[in-house]
Amino acid sequence: MDLSSATRLPLALLFLLLAASSMALPAQPVMDRVRWRVDRVNRRGPSIGLVMSYVDEDTALQASGYFSPWPVLPFVDLYGRRFHIGSIRGVNVIYALTGQRRLNAAVTVQTLIDVFSVSGIVHYGTAGSSNDSMSFGDVSVPKLVAYTGAWTWKKFRSTKESSAELSFGEYNVPNGGENLLGSLKFRNEELYSVGKPMEEVFWLPVDSAWFKIAEQLKVKLERCNDTFCLPTTPQVVYGLKGSSADMFLDNAEYRNFLFREFGVSTVDEESAAVVMTTTSPGVPVIVFRGVSDLAGGEPTWSSTSLMNLASINALKVAVEFITTAGKQKSTVSAQ
């Protein structure tokens, strides 16, 4: 290779690098526009963050008329998600559809907390009931939630360490016995909080002050949707326990196990992630879950036929809470 060829090769590489750099340049103006939009939203003052996981839950909000978009800037698109800017009954609200399961929920809530000025997070949606005292359409406002999808899978014939273990052999038919799958031991979560050392926890509490506000709400829930009417009017139930896992539970025996061993009344896929993400920085959080199915315990009715009604009822309670909490915050600020 002659000298001129050797010189041309680095020059060619330099031109390629310059071309690649020029192709990446438009990303910076895009981010600048996003930052400007976020700053513009935050200058309105603090908002309550509202998150839901399923499209049906988002549809219930859009169809309700509760949410009024901010005419100046009705939404901000960020990291593939749309954050809707507006208000509910005069209270500033930013809401987003998280998507299903805990990673999606945690990412969305973390974005809300880090990017926007939010005074707390309200989470509503549907859930399965593992408590026979809860009926279709009821809304649970849990005081504690846990992530029940983290396990240590133990060897066959391992010694049982606690009652909170699921032994597969006990569910052999017809009479139980041994099973090569062994057993599962439920694990704690590692909670990192501001100003505290890491601690292992199983139960995660919602914000105590917000829970007290929720207990005072008077909400009449819907008994009917377009398909049929429930035999009785649903109720709002306070102070029970909820659980989350990255799976849709449709098994009566596992449903009964969760209630028997942990006292869990509702099961879903996101609540524990929402509460854990807000607990770390100390941001207030509350959860409202409407019962759409019995997690495998129902004989005939399907969750799809009741999801709309459960979403509407959970939304009604969430809206009443936002209205009450927003007014109380405004009164305190004025004083």
Beta strands, then each sheet from edge to edge (+ up, - down):
strand 1: 47-52
strand 2: 67-69
strand 3: 75-78
strand 4: 81-88
strand 5: 91-97
strand 6: 118-129
strand 7: 139-141
strand 8: 144-147
strand 9: 151-154
strand 10: 165-167
strand 11: 183-186
strand 12: 189-191
strand 13: 199-201
strand 14: 203-205
strand 15: 236-238
strand 16: 241-244
strand 17: 264-268
strand 18: 285-293
sheet 1: 2+ 4- 5+ 1+ 6+ 17- 16- 8- 14+
sheet 2: 2+ 4- 5+ 1+ 6+ 18+ 7- 15-
sheet 3: 2+ 4- 3+
sheet 4: 9+ 11- 10+
sheet 5: 12+ 13-
end
